[in-house]
Amino acid sequence: MALGWINPEDYSFNSFLLLERFQIRSMFNSGGWRNDKAQWRHSMGAALNAHPAVAWYFKRRCPECAALVDAVMADAPTLTDAAEIRKAELYALISVEDFTIYTTPEKMATNCDFIRGWNKERLFSLVDLTGKTVLDVGAGSGRLAFAAAEKAAWVYASEPVGTLREFMREKIKREGIKNVRVLDGLVTELPFPDGTFDVVMSGHVLGDDWAKEIAELTRVCKSGGWLIDCRGDSERDMKPSPELTSRGWEEIHYVGSFGKDVYNHRKQARKG
C-alpha cells in the first residue's frame, strides 16, 4: 500500500547513502516494501548497477547483506539509457518511501498524514505526563517527544535513524528546549536499565516482532507506569490492533481530522 509521503522525483538515488544498517537489512531481506518483489529486484539491481558507489555503501554498511546486494545486481540489466535508469531509481525510491522521506525530515510535518493531521491533545488524553520521565521509542522527527516535553519533566527520544536524530537535536537547539534528550536505540534494544520510565510511548514502531518489542517496552517501564501506542491521524481508516488488545492493552477510538477511524492503545505496566 502506497503511503503518499513522497514524490520520488524530488529525490536522488544517492539518498540511499543516508540509510542505516537496519534499514538496508530490512529492505534486502524483504525484497522491498509493499511492492512487486520481481519488479523491485529488477529496478533496485539496475539502479545499483548504474550507481556502484551506492552498492559499495550498502555492502560496507550492512555486510550481512553483501551477498544479497550482489545477487540483486547480477540478476538485473546494466542500463545505459538515462531515462530507463531514472525509471529504475524512482521505483526503488518509492518502494521504501518511509525510509526515503527520513532523509528529508523537514518535509515530514507537511507530507506525512500521521503528523500533519494530528492534535497533541490526543496524547494528553491518554496519560498524565505532568512531571513524568518519558521515553519516546522510534521518535522519528519528534511528534510525540516534543508534545510530551510541554508537560513532562524529562523526555528521552530514542531513534535509530541518524538524519532524524540530527533533525530533533537541531530543533532542540533552535528552540531552546531544555528537557528533551535524543539518543540512538532500536525498539528491541533500548539502552536503558529496567524500570527507568514513568511512561513509554511509541507511534509507528510495533509490528515486526510483537512479543520482543512489547517485552522491551515493558522492561524499561516502571511498575505502575504506562505503555502508550499513539499512531497519529491517517487519511485511511485504521483498525484496532488485535496483537495489542490480546495482550491486555486498552483500545481508544476516535474519528480523526481526516474523518477516518483512529485507534490508540494503552496499558498499565504491572510487574512482580
N, C-alpha and C positions, 0 to 999 in steps of 0.2 A: 504494500500500500504506500503510495507516494504521500509524503508529508507536506509538500508545497512550501518548504522553508527556503529554498534557494532557486535562483535562476542560474543553471550551470554555466551559462555564457559569461557570467561575471567572474568566473574562477579559472585560474591557470591550473594545468595538471600538476605544476610544481607545488601547489597547495599541499599535496600529499607528503612533501618533505617536512611538514609540521606534525605529522601523525605520531602518536605514541606507540610503543611496542605492543600494548594490549589491543590497540585499535587495528594494527596491521595483522596481528594474530587472529582477531575476530573476523576480519574481512576475508582472509585467505582460508581460514578453517571453515567458514560458512559458504564461501563461494560468492559472496555479495548479498547485501540485504534486499529482501522483498522483490527480487528481480529474477528473470530467467537466467539460470546458472550458466547455461551454454553460451548465451549472449554475453554475460558478464565475463566469462573466461576469455572469449574472443576479443572483447573490447579492451579489457584490462591488459591482456597479453600484448595486443597490438600497440596500445599506448605505451606500455613499458618498453617494447622493442624500439619505439621512437624516442624514448627518454631513458637511456641507460643510467643516468645519474639517479633517477628515482628508483629504478630497480636495484641499484647498488645500495641506496639508503635503506630500502625495505629489508634487504638481506643482512645488512650490518646492524640495523636497529633491532631486527627480530630474527636472529639466526635460526631459531627453530622452524621458521617458515621459508628458509632459503630454498629448500628443495621444491616446495610448492610454487614459489615465485618462478623458479627455473622451468618448472613443468608448464605453468600457465603461458610463459613466454614461448616455449618450444612449440606449443600447440597452436599458436597464433601467427598470423602472417606478419611479415615486415612490410609495412606500408610506406609508400613514397609520396603519395598524393596528400597535400596538406589538408584538404577538405575531409578526406577519409580519416586521417589521423585525428583531426579535431572531433569528428563524429565519435570515434572511439573514446577520446578523452571525456567528452560530455557524458557518455553513458556511464563511464567509470565514476565520474564525479557525482552524478545524480543517484547512482545506485547506493551510495553511502552519504546521502545528503545531510544526515545528522552529524557525521564526522566532518564533512566538508564545511558546514557552517561554523563549526567550532574553531576553524582557522580565522574567522572574522567575527569574533564575539560581539563586536559593536553593532552588528546587524541583527542580533537575536531578539532584542526588545521589540523590533518592528516586524520581523519576519516570522517569528515563532508564535503560534497562536496561544500556547500554554503560558507565555509571558505577556503577550500583547493584550489578551482579554481578561487577565487575572486581577482580582482585587485582594490585596493583602489581608483584608478583614476575614477572608475565608480561612486563613491560617490562624488568626487570632481567635476565631470562634471554636477552633479545635482544642486549644490548650492555653492555659495561662502561662505566659512566658515571662512575667514580671520577676526580675531579679534572678532568673534561672541561668544555668550554664547549659548551653545548647550546642549540639553538633548537627550540622547540615551535611549529609552524605551525598556525594555526587553533586556538589553545589552549583556546577555549571557557571553561569555568569552572575549568580548571586541572588536570584529571585527570592528564595526563602531566607537566605542568610541575612540579607540587608533589611528585609522586613522584620525578622526576629530581633535584629540589633536595636530596633526602636524601643523594645521593652525589656530584653534580656540583659543580664549583667555581662555575659561573655558569649560570643558565638564563634565556634570553630567551623570553618568551611573546608571540608575535605574534598579534594578534586584531583583526579588523576591526569587531567589534560593540561599541559603546560600553558597553552595560549589562554585558557580560561582562568587559570591561577593568576597569570600576569594581568589579565583584564580586571579581576577583582582587586588585586593589590594596587593597581593604578587608580581605581575608584576610591579605595580607602585613603590613599594619599591625597587625591584631588579634593575629596570632600571632608577630609579631616576626621574620618570615622575612627574612634578610639577603641572600640570593643569587639572588633572582628579580626580574627587571625586566620590566615589561609595556609593550607599545607597539602602535601601530596597524600593520597591514600585511596585504595580500592575498597569497594563495599565489603569484600571478603577478607580484607587485610587492613583493618583500621589501626592506626598507630597510637593507640591509647590503652591505658590499663583498664581492667574490669571495673564497671560501676562508676565511670567518670562523670556522666552527664545526667542532668535532670530531664532533658528532652533530646531525643534522637529523631531527626526528621529527614525525609527524602522526598523526591518528586518523581524521578524517571530512571531509577537505577535498579529496581527489583524486577526479577523475572528470568534471569539466566540460570540461577541455581537458588530457588526459593529457600530451601532449608538452610543452606550455608549462609546465605545473605541475611536472613532473619535472625539466625543464631548469632551472627556477628553484631548486628544492631542491638540485640538484646544484651550481649556480653558487655558492651560499653555503657549501657544504660543503668542507672541506679535502680535498685528495687523500689517499686512505687513510682518510678518515673514513667514517662510517656514515649511511646513509639508512634510516629506520625508519618502517614503517606499522603502527601498533598500534591496532586498531579497538575493542578492548574486547569484552566478552561481549554476547551477544544472546539474546533469548528465541526467536529463529528461527534455523534453520541458516543459516550463512554459506557462501559459495562462495569458492574462491581467485580471485584477480584475474588473468585472462589478460593484461590490459594491463600488469601489473607483471611477471609471470613471463616474458612475451615480451621484456621489456627487461632480463632478467638478474637480477631480484630473486628471492631465495630465499624459498620458501614454508614457513611454520612452522605446523603444525596442532596444535590441542589441543581437547579437549572441555571446554567452559566450565562455569561454575557453574550454568547452567540446563539442562545436559545436551545442549547443541547444539554443532555443529561451528563452530569459530572458526579463521580463517586470518589470521595476521600475515605481514608480508613485510619483508625487509631486503636491502640491497645495499651493498657497499663502494664508495665513490666512487673511481674511478681517472681521473686527468686527465693529459694530456700523453703 
